[in-house]
């Protein structure tokens, strides 16, 4: 399968701040590639370079066969992009927004109008298409923004945290749209801080930190890399929570995570159900009251925490752009 995106040794600095430090990526055609990382990891900078909005200080990249620097003008006709905030004009109607994008792509008036109506129907915006966008909900604005990125039928689509701030229903609706696009052959590079989103959509995932890729693979491969199972349990007091940490530390396969507010603990272990039985036996001997306990496989949140040292923050945006 040919590669739609290839980046080698991308580097970018803003003054003394290193945003990218030799980043490498390869994205096969017709797949979803997830780019995960903490705030300031360089995700948005990567997208801006690949979409020709920034020039790298070093390294090179191609998208759809075009060099992002040398062939920037020609490349722009072959990509679409949707960012963290919907780039739509509030004073125009939904149809007028899409028609404007079509004319910027030199589709011509008639073709731009037809394409706008096609996309309004595809994104379930037909009834709202002739209303000013200022009256749209957040989910509707996101769908319109994504529709705008598809006006020229680009073979490669960049989505930079496209569902940030959406409610679960609107987010699930956009996931369905993205899945349909990939089924039809579109290549998608997706940055996100929603681990469930990456798990659901991405064929392969790169975890980025301090400007370079620190882990790469499918969601299952990354979970296997973290290894083991997780015991999750809740107790009745802060004192019991501290006893859990002290008592189960010798059998933990990694750092025990606790939530003092919820009185919950997560303990990485090996041995599955046997380890759970042992843990509960130890806590019973220490007279700890366990309200609830269970065993689960690692999630992408665990991968993120293990690799970057902290959990994904779904409420804040990158500070390094």
Phi and psi restraints in degrees (value plus and minus 20) as a CYANA .aco file:
   2 UNK   PHI     -83.4   -43.4
   2 UNK   PSI     138.7   178.7
   3 UNK   PHI    -115.6   -75.6
   3 UNK   PSI     108.8   148.8
   4 UNK   PHI    -103.2   -63.2
   4 UNK   PSI     -50.8   -10.8
   5 UNK   PHI    -154.1  -114.1
   5 UNK   PSI     110.1   150.1
   6 UNK   PHI    -155.1  -115.1
   6 UNK   PSI     104.2   144.2
   7 UNK   PHI    -147.3  -107.3
   7 UNK   PSI     114.1   154.1
   8 UNK   PHI    -153.9  -113.9
   8 UNK   PSI      99.2   139.2
   9 UNK   PHI      42.2    82.2
   9 UNK   PSI      13.9    53.9
  10 UNK   PHI     -86.0   -46.0
  10 UNK   PSI     111.9   151.9
  11 UNK   PHI    -154.6  -114.6
  11 UNK   PSI     121.4   161.4
  12 UNK   PHI    -173.8  -133.8
  12 UNK   PSI     111.7   151.7
  13 UNK   PHI    -142.7  -102.7
  13 UNK   PSI     126.7   166.7
  14 UNK   PHI    -137.4   -97.4
  14 UNK   PSI      74.3   114.3
  15 UNK   PHI      46.6    86.6
  15 UNK   PSI    -141.4  -101.4
  16 UNK   PHI    -111.4   -71.4
  16 UNK   PSI     -23.7    16.3
  17 UNK   PHI    -110.3   -70.3
  17 UNK   PSI     103.9   143.9
  18 UNK   PHI    -110.0   -70.0
  18 UNK   PSI      92.6   132.6
  19 UNK   PHI    -108.8   -68.8
  19 UNK   PSI     -62.6   -22.6
  20 UNK   PHI    -148.7  -108.7
  20 UNK   PSI     118.3   158.3
  21 UNK   PHI    -154.9  -114.9
  21 UNK   PSI      49.9    89.9
  22 UNK   PHI      59.1    99.1
  22 UNK   PSI      27.1    67.1
  23 UNK   PHI    -100.4   -60.4
  23 UNK   PSI     114.1   154.1
  24 UNK   PHI    -140.2  -100.2
  24 UNK   PSI     116.8   156.8
  25 UNK   PHI    -165.8  -125.8
  25 UNK   PSI     125.6   165.6
  26 UNK   PHI    -158.4  -118.4
  26 UNK   PSI     103.7   143.7
  27 UNK   PHI    -144.0  -104.0
  27 UNK   PSI      92.5   132.5
  28 UNK   PHI     -86.2   -46.2
  28 UNK   PSI     132.7   172.7
  29 UNK   PHI     -80.4   -40.4
  29 UNK   PSI     126.5   166.5
  30 UNK   PHI      49.9    89.9
  30 UNK   PSI       5.7    45.7
  31 UNK   PHI    -148.0  -108.0
  31 UNK   PSI     146.0   186.0
  32 UNK   PHI    -125.8   -85.8
  32 UNK   PSI     104.7   144.7
  33 UNK   PHI    -131.6   -91.6
  33 UNK   PSI     100.9   140.9
  34 UNK   PHI    -114.3   -74.3
  34 UNK   PSI     112.0   152.0
  35 UNK   PHI    -134.6   -94.6
  35 UNK   PSI      90.1   130.1
  36 UNK   PHI    -130.9   -90.9
  36 UNK   PSI     133.0   173.0
  37 UNK   PHI     150.9   190.9
  37 UNK   PSI     138.0   178.0
  38 UNK   PHI     -90.6   -50.6
  38 UNK   PSI     151.7   191.7
  39 UNK   PHI     -76.7   -36.7
  39 UNK   PSI     114.3   154.3
  40 UNK   PHI      62.6   102.6
  40 UNK   PSI     -13.0    27.0
  41 UNK   PHI     -93.2   -53.2
  41 UNK   PSI     -42.1    -2.1
  42 UNK   PHI      92.4   132.4
  42 UNK   PSI      -9.1    30.9
  43 UNK   PHI     -83.5   -43.5
  43 UNK   PSI     -70.7   -30.7
  44 UNK   PHI     -87.7   -47.7
  44 UNK   PSI     -56.2   -16.2
  45 UNK   PHI     -80.2   -40.2
  45 UNK   PSI     -61.8   -21.8
  46 UNK   PHI     -79.5   -39.5
  46 UNK   PSI     -67.3   -27.3
  47 UNK   PHI     -82.3   -42.3
  47 UNK   PSI     -60.7   -20.7
  48 UNK   PHI     -87.0   -47.0
  48 UNK   PSI     -54.1   -14.1
  49 UNK   PHI     -90.1   -50.1
  49 UNK   PSI     -64.8   -24.8
  50 UNK   PHI     -88.4   -48.4
  50 UNK   PSI     -41.8    -1.8
  51 UNK   PHI    -120.7   -80.7
  51 UNK   PSI      -5.6    34.4
  52 UNK   PHI      52.4    92.4
  52 UNK   PSI      -8.6    31.4
  53 UNK   PHI    -101.7   -61.7
  53 UNK   PSI     -40.4    -0.4
  54 UNK   PHI    -153.9  -113.9
  54 UNK   PSI     130.4   170.4
  55 UNK   PHI    -121.2   -81.2
  55 UNK   PSI     114.3   154.3
  56 UNK   PHI     -90.6   -50.6
  56 UNK   PSI     133.4   173.4
  57 UNK   PHI     -98.0   -58.0
  57 UNK   PSI     -46.3    -6.3
  58 UNK   PHI    -176.3  -136.3
  58 UNK   PSI     144.8   184.8
  59 UNK   PHI      63.6   103.6
  59 UNK   PSI     158.6   198.6
  60 UNK   PHI    -169.4  -129.4
  60 UNK   PSI     143.3   183.3
  61 UNK   PHI    -171.8  -131.8
  61 UNK   PSI     129.9   169.9
  62 UNK   PHI    -146.4  -106.4
  62 UNK   PSI     125.0   165.0
  63 UNK   PHI    -153.1  -113.1
  63 UNK   PSI     106.5   146.5
  64 UNK   PHI      34.4    74.4
  64 UNK   PSI      10.8    50.8
  65 UNK   PHI      66.9   106.9
  65 UNK   PSI     -20.8    19.2
  66 UNK   PHI    -127.3   -87.3
  66 UNK   PSI     117.4   157.4
  67 UNK   PHI     -89.9   -49.9
  67 UNK   PSI     111.6   151.6
  68 UNK   PHI     -89.3   -49.3
  68 UNK   PSI     -38.0     2.0
  69 UNK   PHI    -122.0   -82.0
  69 UNK   PSI     -75.9   -35.9
  70 UNK   PHI     -87.6   -47.6
  70 UNK   PSI     -56.6   -16.6
  71 UNK   PHI    -131.2   -91.2
  71 UNK   PSI       8.1    48.1
  72 UNK   PHI     -74.6   -34.6
  72 UNK   PSI     -64.3   -24.3
  73 UNK   PHI     -83.6   -43.6
  73 UNK   PSI     -64.5   -24.5
  74 UNK   PHI     -90.6   -50.6
  74 UNK   PSI     -54.7   -14.7
  75 UNK   PHI     -82.9   -42.9
  75 UNK   PSI     -56.6   -16.6
  76 UNK   PHI     -79.1   -39.1
  76 UNK   PSI     -44.0    -4.0
  77 UNK   PHI     -98.8   -58.8
  77 UNK   PSI     -26.8    13.2
  78 UNK   PHI    -135.0   -95.0
  78 UNK   PSI     -12.4    27.6
  79 UNK   PHI    -151.7  -111.7
  79 UNK   PSI     137.9   177.9
  80 UNK   PHI    -150.5  -110.5
  80 UNK   PSI     135.5   175.5
  81 UNK   PHI    -166.6  -126.6
  81 UNK   PSI     120.9   160.9
  82 UNK   PHI    -155.0  -115.0
  82 UNK   PSI     105.0   145.0
  83 UNK   PHI    -119.2   -79.2
  83 UNK   PSI    -185.4  -145.4
  84 UNK   PHI     -89.7   -49.7
  84 UNK   PSI     -43.7    -3.7
  85 UNK   PHI    -143.7  -103.7
  85 UNK   PSI     116.3   156.3
  86 UNK   PHI     -84.3   -44.3
  86 UNK   PSI     101.4   141.4
  87 UNK   PHI    -112.5   -72.5
  87 UNK   PSI      54.0    94.0
  88 UNK   PHI    -147.5  -107.5
  88 UNK   PSI     137.3   177.3
  89 UNK   PHI    -113.5   -73.5
  89 UNK   PSI      96.0   136.0
  90 UNK   PHI     -83.3   -43.3
  90 UNK   PSI     -46.7    -6.7
  91 UNK   PHI    -106.5   -66.5
  91 UNK   PSI     -32.1     7.9
  92 UNK   PHI    -115.7   -75.7
  92 UNK   PSI     140.4   180.4
  93 UNK   PHI     -96.4   -56.4
  93 UNK   PSI     149.9   189.9
  94 UNK   PHI     -80.1   -40.1
  94 UNK   PSI     -63.9   -23.9
  95 UNK   PHI     -83.0   -43.0
  95 UNK   PSI     -61.8   -21.8
  96 UNK   PHI     -86.0   -46.0
  96 UNK   PSI     -56.3   -16.3
  97 UNK   PHI     -79.6   -39.6
  97 UNK   PSI     -66.9   -26.9
  98 UNK   PHI     -90.8   -50.8
  98 UNK   PSI     -57.0   -17.0
  99 UNK   PHI     -83.2   -43.2
  99 UNK   PSI     -58.6   -18.6
 100 UNK   PHI     -82.4   -42.4
 100 UNK   PSI     -62.9   -22.9
 101 UNK   PHI     -82.3   -42.3
 101 UNK   PSI     -62.7   -22.7
 102 UNK   PHI     -80.5   -40.5
 102 UNK   PSI     -59.6   -19.6
 103 UNK   PHI     -91.2   -51.2
 103 UNK   PSI     -51.9   -11.9
 104 UNK   PHI     -85.6   -45.6
 104 UNK   PSI     -49.8    -9.8
 105 UNK   PHI    -105.5   -65.5
 105 UNK   PSI     -13.0    27.0
 106 UNK   PHI      42.5    82.5
 106 UNK   PSI      18.3    58.3
 107 UNK   PHI     -97.8   -57.8
 107 UNK   PSI     -38.3     1.7
 108 UNK   PHI      70.7   110.7
 108 UNK   PSI     134.1   174.1
 109 UNK   PHI     -80.7   -40.7
 109 UNK   PSI     -71.2   -31.2
 110 UNK   PHI     -82.5   -42.5
 110 UNK   PSI     -67.5   -27.5
 111 UNK   PHI     -86.4   -46.4
 111 UNK   PSI     -56.5   -16.5
 112 UNK   PHI     -84.0   -44.0
 112 UNK   PSI     -60.7   -20.7
 113 UNK   PHI     -85.0   -45.0
 113 UNK   PSI     -64.5   -24.5
 114 UNK   PHI     -83.2   -43.2
 114 UNK   PSI     -62.8   -22.8
 115 UNK   PHI     -84.9   -44.9
 115 UNK   PSI     -57.8   -17.8
 116 UNK   PHI     -80.8   -40.8
 116 UNK   PSI     -64.3   -24.3
 117 UNK   PHI     -87.7   -47.7
 117 UNK   PSI     -57.1   -17.1
 118 UNK   PHI     -79.7   -39.7
 118 UNK   PSI     -64.1   -24.1
 119 UNK   PHI     -94.4   -54.4
 119 UNK   PSI     -55.4   -15.4
 120 UNK   PHI     -80.2   -40.2
 120 UNK   PSI     -60.5   -20.5
 121 UNK   PHI     -88.2   -48.2
 121 UNK   PSI     -62.6   -22.6
 122 UNK   PHI     -82.1   -42.1
 122 UNK   PSI     -55.0   -15.0
 123 UNK   PHI    -120.8   -80.8
 123 UNK   PSI      -1.5    38.5
 124 UNK   PHI      36.3    76.3
 124 UNK   PSI      24.2    64.2
 125 UNK   PHI    -142.1  -102.1
 125 UNK   PSI      -4.9    35.1
 126 UNK   PHI     -79.2   -39.2
 126 UNK   PSI     -65.9   -25.9
 127 UNK   PHI     -86.8   -46.8
 127 UNK   PSI     -49.9    -9.9
 128 UNK   PHI    -113.8   -73.8
 128 UNK   PSI     -22.4    17.6
 129 UNK   PHI     -81.0   -41.0
 129 UNK   PSI     -47.6    -7.6
 130 UNK   PHI    -123.2   -83.2
 130 UNK   PSI      -4.9    35.1
 131 UNK   PHI    -124.0   -84.0
 131 UNK   PSI     127.8   167.8
 132 UNK   PHI     -79.0   -39.0
 132 UNK   PSI     122.2   162.2
 133 UNK   PHI     -86.3   -46.3
 133 UNK   PSI     -43.1    -3.1
 134 UNK   PHI     -79.9   -39.9
 134 UNK   PSI     -38.9     1.1
 135 UNK   PHI    -114.9   -74.9
 135 UNK   PSI     -16.2    23.8
 136 UNK   PHI     -98.5   -58.5
 136 UNK   PSI     130.7   170.7
 137 UNK   PHI     -96.0   -56.0
 137 UNK   PSI     150.1   190.1
 138 UNK   PHI     -79.6   -39.6
 138 UNK   PSI     -61.6   -21.6
 139 UNK   PHI     -85.8   -45.8
 139 UNK   PSI     -58.6   -18.6
 140 UNK   PHI     -86.4   -46.4
 140 UNK   PSI     -60.3   -20.3
 141 UNK   PHI     -83.9   -43.9
 141 UNK   PSI     -59.9   -19.9
 142 UNK   PHI     -83.4   -43.4
 142 UNK   PSI     -63.6   -23.6
 143 UNK   PHI     -83.7   -43.7
 143 UNK   PSI     -59.7   -19.7
 144 UNK   PHI     -85.8   -45.8
 144 UNK   PSI     -60.1   -20.1
 145 UNK   PHI     -83.1   -43.1
 145 UNK   PSI     -62.5   -22.5
 146 UNK   PHI     -86.4   -46.4
 146 UNK   PSI     -57.8   -17.8
 147 UNK   PHI     -80.5   -40.5
 147 UNK   PSI     -60.6   -20.6
 148 UNK   PHI     -81.8   -41.8
 148 UNK   PSI     -54.2   -14.2
 149 UNK   PHI     -90.5   -50.5
 149 UNK   PSI     -34.1     5.9
 150 UNK   PHI    -127.5   -87.5
 150 UNK   PSI     -16.7    23.3
 151 UNK   PHI     -74.6   -34.6
 151 UNK   PSI     -61.9   -21.9
 152 UNK   PHI    -112.3   -72.3
 152 UNK   PSI      -5.0    35.0
 153 UNK   PHI      31.3    71.3
 153 UNK   PSI      33.4    73.4
 154 UNK   PHI     -88.7   -48.7
 154 UNK   PSI     121.8   161.8
 155 UNK   PHI     -94.3   -54.3
 155 UNK   PSI     -39.1     0.9
 156 UNK   PHI    -148.0  -108.0
 156 UNK   PSI     111.5   151.5
 157 UNK   PHI    -145.8  -105.8
 157 UNK   PSI     111.0   151.0
 158 UNK   PHI    -128.7   -88.7
 158 UNK   PSI     103.5   143.5
 159 UNK   PHI    -140.6  -100.6
 159 UNK   PSI      88.6   128.6
 160 UNK   PHI    -118.8   -78.8
 160 UNK   PSI      79.3   119.3
 161 UNK   PHI      27.2    67.2
 161 UNK   PSI      39.2    79.2
 162 UNK   PHI     -90.3   -50.3
 162 UNK   PSI     -39.7     0.3
 163 UNK   PHI    -129.3   -89.3
 163 UNK   PSI      -7.1    32.9
 164 UNK   PHI     -78.8   -38.8
 164 UNK   PSI     108.4   148.4
 165 UNK   PHI      65.3   105.3
 165 UNK   PSI     -23.2    16.8
 166 UNK   PHI    -104.7   -64.7
 166 UNK   PSI     131.3   171.3
 167 UNK   PHI     -94.1   -54.1
 167 UNK   PSI     143.7   183.7
 168 UNK   PHI     -76.4   -36.4
 168 UNK   PSI     -56.6   -16.6
 169 UNK   PHI     -88.0   -48.0
 169 UNK   PSI     -65.1   -25.1
 170 UNK   PHI     -85.0   -45.0
 170 UNK   PSI     -57.4   -17.4
 171 UNK   PHI     -83.8   -43.8
 171 UNK   PSI     -64.5   -24.5
 172 UNK   PHI     -82.8   -42.8
 172 UNK   PSI     -56.3   -16.3
 173 UNK   PHI     -83.7   -43.7
 173 UNK   PSI     -61.0   -21.0
 174 UNK   PHI     -88.1   -48.1
 174 UNK   PSI     -55.0   -15.0
 175 UNK   PHI     -79.4   -39.4
 175 UNK   PSI     -61.9   -21.9
 176 UNK   PHI     -83.1   -43.1
 176 UNK   PSI     -60.7   -20.7
 177 UNK   PHI     -82.8   -42.8
 177 UNK   PSI     -65.0   -25.0
 178 UNK   PHI     -82.9   -42.9
 178 UNK   PSI     -61.8   -21.8
 179 UNK   PHI     -81.2   -41.2
 179 UNK   PSI     -61.0   -21.0
 180 UNK   PHI     -84.5   -44.5
 180 UNK   PSI     -59.0   -19.0
 181 UNK   PHI     -82.2   -42.2
 181 UNK   PSI     -63.7   -23.7
 182 UNK   PHI     -88.0   -48.0
 182 UNK   PSI     -58.3   -18.3
 183 UNK   PHI     -78.8   -38.8
 183 UNK   PSI     -53.3   -13.3
 184 UNK   PHI    -103.0   -63.0
 184 UNK   PSI     -21.5    18.5
 185 UNK   PHI      92.2   132.2
 185 UNK   PSI     -23.0    17.0
 186 UNK   PHI     -92.3   -52.3
 186 UNK   PSI     122.3   162.3
 187 UNK   PHI    -116.2   -76.2
 187 UNK   PSI     113.2   153.2
 188 UNK   PHI    -144.6  -104.6
 188 UNK   PSI     108.4   148.4
 189 UNK   PHI    -126.0   -86.0
 189 UNK   PSI     100.4   140.4
 190 UNK   PHI    -138.9   -98.9
 190 UNK   PSI     102.7   142.7
 191 UNK   PHI    -120.7   -80.7
 191 UNK   PSI     120.0   160.0
 192 UNK   PHI    -178.4  -138.4
 192 UNK   PSI     134.9   174.9
 193 UNK   PHI    -133.5   -93.5
 193 UNK   PSI     -14.9    25.1
 194 UNK   PHI    -112.2   -72.2
 194 UNK   PSI      89.8   129.8
 195 UNK   PHI     -83.9   -43.9
 195 UNK   PSI     -55.9   -15.9
 196 UNK   PHI     -82.6   -42.6
 196 UNK   PSI     -55.5   -15.5
 197 UNK   PHI     -84.3   -44.3
 197 UNK   PSI     -66.8   -26.8
 198 UNK   PHI     -84.0   -44.0
 198 UNK   PSI     -61.0   -21.0
 199 UNK   PHI     -83.1   -43.1
 199 UNK   PSI     -59.4   -19.4
 200 UNK   PHI     -93.9   -53.9
 200 UNK   PSI     -61.6   -21.6
 201 UNK   PHI    -121.4   -81.4
 201 UNK   PSI     -56.7   -16.7
 202 UNK   PHI    -100.6   -60.6
 202 UNK   PSI     112.0   152.0
 203 UNK   PHI     -94.6   -54.6
 203 UNK   PSI     -59.3   -19.3
 204 UNK   PHI    -157.6  -117.6
 204 UNK   PSI     134.9   174.9
 205 UNK   PHI    -154.2  -114.2
 205 UNK   PSI     116.1   156.1
 206 UNK   PHI    -134.3   -94.3
 206 UNK   PSI     109.8   149.8
 207 UNK   PHI    -115.9   -75.9
 207 UNK   PSI     102.6   142.6
 208 UNK   PHI    -130.4   -90.4
 208 UNK   PSI     116.2   156.2
 209 UNK   PHI    -168.4  -128.4
 209 UNK   PSI     117.6   157.6
 210 UNK   PHI      32.5    72.5
 210 UNK   PSI      16.2    56.2
 211 UNK   PHI      64.2   104.2
 211 UNK   PSI     -12.6    27.4
 212 UNK   PHI    -165.1  -125.1
 212 UNK   PSI     142.5   182.5
 213 UNK   PHI     -97.6   -57.6
 213 UNK   PSI     104.7   144.7
 214 UNK   PHI    -125.8   -85.8
 214 UNK   PSI     -32.1     7.9
 215 UNK   PHI    -179.8  -139.8
 215 UNK   PSI     126.0   166.0
 216 UNK   PHI    -168.1  -128.1
 216 UNK   PSI     115.5   155.5
 217 UNK   PHI     142.0   182.0
 217 UNK   PSI    -195.3  -155.3
 218 UNK   PHI     -93.6   -53.6
 218 UNK   PSI     147.1   187.1
 219 UNK   PHI     -77.8   -37.8
 219 UNK   PSI     -63.1   -23.1
 220 UNK   PHI     -86.3   -46.3
 220 UNK   PSI     -58.5   -18.5
 221 UNK   PHI     -84.6   -44.6
 221 UNK   PSI     -60.0   -20.0
 222 UNK   PHI     -88.7   -48.7
 222 UNK   PSI     -57.7   -17.7
 223 UNK   PHI     -85.8   -45.8
 223 UNK   PSI     -59.8   -19.8
 224 UNK   PHI     -84.9   -44.9
 224 UNK   PSI     -53.1   -13.1
 225 UNK   PHI     -83.8   -43.8
 225 UNK   PSI     -57.6   -17.6
 226 UNK   PHI     -88.9   -48.9
 226 UNK   PSI     -59.9   -19.9
 227 UNK   PHI      59.5    99.5
 227 UNK   PSI     140.9   180.9
 228 UNK   PHI      51.8    91.8
 228 UNK   PSI    -194.3  -154.3
 229 UNK   PHI    -134.5   -94.5
 229 UNK   PSI     152.3   192.3
 230 UNK   PHI    -143.6  -103.6
 230 UNK   PSI     106.8   146.8
 231 UNK   PHI    -108.6   -68.6
 231 UNK   PSI     106.6   146.6
 232 UNK   PHI    -135.9   -95.9
 232 UNK   PSI     107.2   147.2
 233 UNK   PHI    -164.8  -124.8
 233 UNK   PSI     137.0   177.0
 234 UNK   PHI    -146.2  -106.2
 234 UNK   PSI     127.2   167.2
 235 UNK   PHI    -145.9  -105.9
 235 UNK   PSI    -194.3  -154.3
 236 UNK   PHI    -126.1   -86.1
 236 UNK   PSI     -29.3    10.7
 237 UNK   PHI    -172.3  -132.3
 237 UNK   PSI     141.0   181.0
 238 UNK   PHI     -84.2   -44.2
 238 UNK   PSI     -53.8   -13.8
 239 UNK   PHI     -84.6   -44.6
 239 UNK   PSI     -61.1   -21.1
 240 UNK   PHI     -84.1   -44.1
 240 UNK   PSI     -56.9   -16.9
 241 UNK   PHI     -83.8   -43.8
 241 UNK   PSI     -60.1   -20.1
 242 UNK   PHI     -87.8   -47.8
 242 UNK   PSI     -55.3   -15.3
 243 UNK   PHI     -85.3   -45.3
 243 UNK   PSI     -58.7   -18.7
 244 UNK   PHI     -78.3   -38.3
 244 UNK   PSI     -68.8   -28.8
 245 UNK   PHI     -79.2   -39.2
 245 UNK   PSI     -65.6   -25.6
 246 UNK   PHI     -90.6   -50.6
 246 UNK   PSI     -61.4   -21.4
 247 UNK   PHI     -94.5   -54.5
 247 UNK   PSI     -58.1   -18.1
 248 UNK   PHI    -114.2   -74.2
 248 UNK   PSI     -25.6    14.4
 249 UNK   PHI     -74.9   -34.9
 249 UNK   PSI     -60.8   -20.8
 250 UNK   PHI     -84.0   -44.0
 250 UNK   PSI     -46.0    -6.0
 251 UNK   PHI    -120.3   -80.3
 251 UNK   PSI     -23.2    16.8
 252 UNK   PHI     -94.4   -54.4
 252 UNK   PSI     121.3   161.3
 253 UNK   PHI    -112.9   -72.9
 253 UNK   PSI     -11.1    28.9
 254 UNK   PHI    -196.8  -156.8
 254 UNK   PSI    -186.3  -146.3
 255 UNK   PHI     -91.8   -51.8
 255 UNK   PSI     113.7   153.7
 256 UNK   PHI    -100.7   -60.7
 256 UNK   PSI     108.1   148.1
 257 UNK   PHI    -121.7   -81.7
 257 UNK   PSI     112.1   152.1
 258 UNK   PHI    -146.0  -106.0
 258 UNK   PSI     131.4   171.4
 259 UNK   PHI    -141.7  -101.7
 259 UNK   PSI      83.2   123.2
 260 UNK   PHI     -87.0   -47.0
 260 UNK   PSI     -49.1    -9.1
 261 UNK   PHI     -92.1   -52.1
 261 UNK   PSI     -66.6   -26.6
 262 UNK   PHI    -106.7   -66.7
 262 UNK   PSI     -26.8    13.2
 263 UNK   PHI      36.3    76.3
 263 UNK   PSI      28.5    68.5
 264 UNK   PHI    -143.9  -103.9
 264 UNK   PSI     133.8   173.8
 265 UNK   PHI    -157.4  -117.4
 265 UNK   PSI     125.1   165.1
 266 UNK   PHI    -142.5  -102.5
 266 UNK   PSI     103.2   143.2
 267 UNK   PHI    -140.4  -100.4
 267 UNK   PSI      94.1   134.1
 268 UNK   PHI     -91.9   -51.9
 268 UNK   PSI     111.8   151.8
 269 UNK   PHI    -161.3  -121.3
 269 UNK   PSI     145.9   185.9
 270 UNK   PHI    -136.9   -96.9
 270 UNK   PSI     129.2   169.2
 271 UNK   PHI      89.2   129.2
 271 UNK   PSI     -24.6    15.4
 272 UNK   PHI      38.1    78.1
 272 UNK   PSI    -148.9  -108.9
 273 UNK   PHI     -82.4   -42.4
 273 UNK   PSI     -52.4   -12.4
 274 UNK   PHI     -82.5   -42.5
 274 UNK   PSI     -62.2   -22.2
 275 UNK   PHI     -84.9   -44.9
 275 UNK   PSI     -58.1   -18.1
 276 UNK   PHI     -83.3   -43.3
 276 UNK   PSI     -64.0   -24.0
 277 UNK   PHI     -81.6   -41.6
 277 UNK   PSI     -63.7   -23.7
 278 UNK   PHI     -82.2   -42.2
 278 UNK   PSI     -64.3   -24.3
 279 UNK   PHI     -81.5   -41.5
 279 UNK   PSI     -65.4   -25.4
 280 UNK   PHI     -84.9   -44.9
 280 UNK   PSI     -54.9   -14.9
 281 UNK   PHI     -83.8   -43.8
 281 UNK   PSI     -64.4   -24.4
 282 UNK   PHI     -80.9   -40.9
 282 UNK   PSI     -61.9   -21.9
 283 UNK   PHI     -91.6   -51.6
 283 UNK   PSI     -54.7   -14.7
 284 UNK   PHI     -82.5   -42.5
 284 UNK   PSI     -61.1   -21.1
 285 UNK   PHI     -84.3   -44.3
 285 UNK   PSI     -48.8    -8.8
 286 UNK   PHI    -110.7   -70.7
 286 UNK   PSI     -14.7    25.3
 287 UNK   PHI      41.0    81.0
 287 UNK   PSI      16.0    56.0
 288 UNK   PHI    -107.5   -67.5
 288 UNK   PSI     110.6   150.6
 289 UNK   PHI    -107.3   -67.3
 289 UNK   PSI      92.8   132.8
 290 UNK   PHI    -116.8   -76.8
 290 UNK   PSI      96.8   136.8
 291 UNK   PHI     -96.2   -56.2
 291 UNK   PSI     -57.9   -17.9
 292 UNK   PHI    -176.1  -136.1
 292 UNK   PSI     126.2   166.2
 293 UNK   PHI    -171.3  -131.3
 293 UNK   PSI     127.6   167.6
 294 UNK   PHI    -181.1  -141.1
 294 UNK   PSI     150.9   190.9
 295 UNK   PHI    -144.8  -104.8
 295 UNK   PSI     115.1   155.1
 296 UNK   PHI    -162.9  -122.9
 296 UNK   PSI     140.9   180.9
 297 UNK   PHI     -96.8   -56.8
 297 UNK   PSI     140.4   180.4
 298 UNK   PHI     -82.1   -42.1
 298 UNK   PSI     129.6   169.6
 299 UNK   PHI    -132.1   -92.1
 299 UNK   PSI     154.4   194.4
 300 UNK   PHI     -85.2   -45.2
 300 UNK   PSI     -46.3    -6.3
 301 UNK   PHI     -81.0   -41.0
 301 UNK   PSI     -61.4   -21.4
 302 UNK   PHI     -83.8   -43.8
 302 UNK   PSI     -60.8   -20.8
 303 UNK   PHI     -80.4   -40.4
 303 UNK   PSI     -68.4   -28.4
 304 UNK   PHI     -79.6   -39.6
 304 UNK   PSI     -66.3   -26.3
 305 UNK   PHI     -83.3   -43.3
 305 UNK   PSI     -63.4   -23.4
 306 UNK   PHI     -86.2   -46.2
 306 UNK   PSI     -61.8   -21.8
 307 UNK   PHI    -101.3   -61.3
 307 UNK   PSI     -53.9   -13.9
 308 UNK   PHI    -126.9   -86.9
 308 UNK   PSI     -32.5     7.5
 309 UNK   PHI      70.6   110.6
 309 UNK   PSI     -22.9    17.1
 310 UNK   PHI    -176.4  -136.4
 310 UNK   PSI     146.0   186.0
 311 UNK   PHI     -97.0   -57.0
 311 UNK   PSI     137.0   177.0
 312 UNK   PHI     -85.5   -45.5
 312 UNK   PSI     115.4   155.4
 313 UNK   PHI    -118.9   -78.9
 313 UNK   PSI      90.7   130.7
 314 UNK   PHI    -110.7   -70.7
 314 UNK   PSI     -17.6    22.4
 315 UNK   PHI    -128.2   -88.2
 315 UNK   PSI     -37.1     2.9
 316 UNK   PHI    -132.6   -92.6
 316 UNK   PSI     146.2   186.2
 317 UNK   PHI    -129.7   -89.7
 317 UNK   PSI     147.7   187.7
 318 UNK   PHI     -83.7   -43.7
 318 UNK   PSI     120.9   160.9
 319 UNK   PHI    -114.6   -74.6
 319 UNK   PSI     -44.8    -4.8
 320 UNK   PHI    -120.4   -80.4
 320 UNK   PSI      98.1   138.1
